[in-house]
Amino acid sequence: MSDLKVDGFQSSALISSLSTAFTNYSPAEKAEQLKKVNGIFQLNVKNDQGTEAIWSIDLKKNGEVYKGPAKPKADVTISLSDETLGQLASGKLNGQKAFMTGKIKTKGNIMLATKLDGVFKATKSKL
Amino acid sequence: MSFQALISGSECAAPANPLNQVLKHTEADRSLQQDRVAGPSSSRLQQLPSSSAPAASSHDLALARQFFEGNNGVSGAFVPPLEISREMSGPNMHDTWIAEQQRNMQHFEANKMQAHWAAEFDATSKAPQNQGPAHSAQLGPVSSEPQQLMPSHIPQTGFYGNYMPRGMYAMGAPQMFQDFGAQQFVDQGKGKGKLREIDFEAAFAQAAASLSSPLVEKQDTARITEVKDDVAEIEQALKDTQLDGEPQTNAEFRRVWEHLQNSDAPPPEEDLAKWEAEFNQLMNSERGDDFDYDYGRDMEEAWSNSFGGYPETAFGDTPLKYDSEGIPILGDYVFGMSSIGPILQLRILTINPETDNKYMDPSTSSRSMLNDAKALLEQNGSLSEAALLLEAAIQQGDLGEGGYEAWILLGETRNMDEREEAGMRALTEGVRRAEEAGNAGEGMMSLAISYTNESMDKASHTMLLRWLRARFPDFPVPEETIQAMKTHSSWDTHTRISESFLNLARSQHSQGVMDPDVQVALGVLFYTNGEYDRAKDCFESALSVRPNDYLLWNRLGSSLSNGSKPEEALGAYREALSLRPTYTRAVYNVGVACLNIGAHKEAAEHFLSGLALQEQTSGDTSDQLWFTLRRAFLAMASR
């Protein structure tokens, strides 16, 4: 998991925790998540210094998080800033608003990107 | 890291290390040319097991550098082959080189001047003749030291695509066909062109040879004979033209050309083909298997990807399917095993179709299960227990009002008990039956909320719209909105449906009415969109009408919790739990709020109590609770 870390990125911790969560899934839970989301995401995250880190979240085939571009091809590629990703994950910003205000740029199946919200916030209170 | 180690292994290991060879090969761009200048000295050639060649003189290397640097500036100019080779062996290399370059430039500019042509011809026409002996002189040692031949090749071959400029030269100056010099020149150009091609082929072959040592000997000898052939060809052509050496006409040129074509020298095309075949064979044998296999696999992957992704996940589970309006296709409710994964369900079903629902005991069948369940729910009894009663009731055909009541109640009970998927299935069935019974709208709100919890936004929107139209048939909903459900994105449908509900709420408000259900629907809509503050307002106004609705308290708490106010949420959950102590979902939510606050230990305690609540009756617990409990423990561990 340590190689998921990229220095100078807040979202690094977020990604690692996501990965930890994934690795701790039981097969049934994993299957459940894969079934629900069924997509491969690639996050191109830029920090304040302008450097870019790429992580991929595979919730289609293997249910894993890794650094670098998605393989096979991502269903949706999301480009956003480090800060935006943090805000999205903490729920301070919602995906639609971020998209509309240009904080998020996507390539591919945009609607799949909305499901990522649920991935990051696996511990959401329920109505 | 490891890659670096692979390629930078010791030199002696090189022949055994394919990666190293690949690297060398990619470097060949430059090294190839350097070899030609510096002869056997280059590092690449030292890879050859057969190379017993003498070490390069630094002089040669300097020469090579000079050549490359000098040529950069005059890329368009052609370099008369012989002159370079002559100069190169001379003592005062640099000066003559520059002078030569300048002269070439002048030649280039003044190509119309006949005088120059004569001079040029004098110089160039000697080239092949002089080279002839040079070659034959070299051929002796060459057989033992193949690389020795290389230096003599440089001038002929030229770099930077000298062939092209020369070709253009010839084409751009048609008048050349009228003078002997030009004719000679073109002839030579053609001959050289071929020679040059062959040289490149030879260079490639040599590069390939460095990959496969056993073939080296064969390669080199083959190359040598070929070069000789070409020289002979040119020599012959020159002799012919010089013997005729009379009027400078096109016809003359053609004749010579034809003669060249039909000359006894072996046709170069054949050689090229031969070389190509050999080269291909070599390359294939060297790396064919690996690379071809990878490529094939990649293609296969790309192919399968383009067809709607993977038919199966790693777990052999088919992805959840949705209908055109985003409603998930879940399949039928499975009795007695609400929270078990589908694979497990199947196994249990085959072993024991009825499972151990104690209420399925025939002796108790005289009572109405449905009424029992309702009473149990009324008395704050165990939710799991009530759910079992309801399942039994349904299986015995005691479906209650309109044939859907039990289903919807079961769904709602399951949801309260933190078993979302089972609840969703039961509610789907209930909603379907309610619609069939002409009482559309029942259970839809609960189902919409269930979808929301599972992040199925579009399904939630669809369901809310259906609820709206069933509940308020008089309220005008734009046709466009209804159509949009099928094709538009969930963002668009959200905007449209929120609009409709807001209009409804406003019209109700103007009549002095406040429908809590509409408020709940609005709250759910805001909630899906992450507008937790507005969702909170909606649930609060609904609570002002129904202060004892524990579901509403939980929803209020949930909005607060997800809106980054978990501390305030705890108050709302407490209300819900004081109204309904066995409300598993509220217990779960308290745990989540604690987790978000950072009180991991407390969170774990709440999850455990939720599990205990489920376990004490049916022994059947919810995956969601276990999963979140694990998260809590992980959070504790990472501190």
Interface residues (C-beta under 8 A of the other chain):
Chain A: T20 A21 N24 Y25 S26 P27 A28 E29 K30 A31 E32 L34 K35 K36 N38 K60 K61 N62 G63 P72 K73 D75 S90 G91 K92 L93 N94 G95 Q96 K97 I110 M111 T114 K115 D117 G118 K121 A122 T123 K124 S125 K126 L127
Chain B: E301 A302 N305 G309 Y310 T313 A314 F315 D317 T318 P319 L320 G341 I343 L344 E418 E420 I449 T452 N453 E454 S455 D457 S489 S490 W491 H494 V524 Y527 N529 G530 E531 Y532 N554 R555 G557 S558 S561 N562 G563 S564 A569 R585 Y588 N589 V592 A593 L595 N596 D623 F627 T628 R630 R631 L634 S638
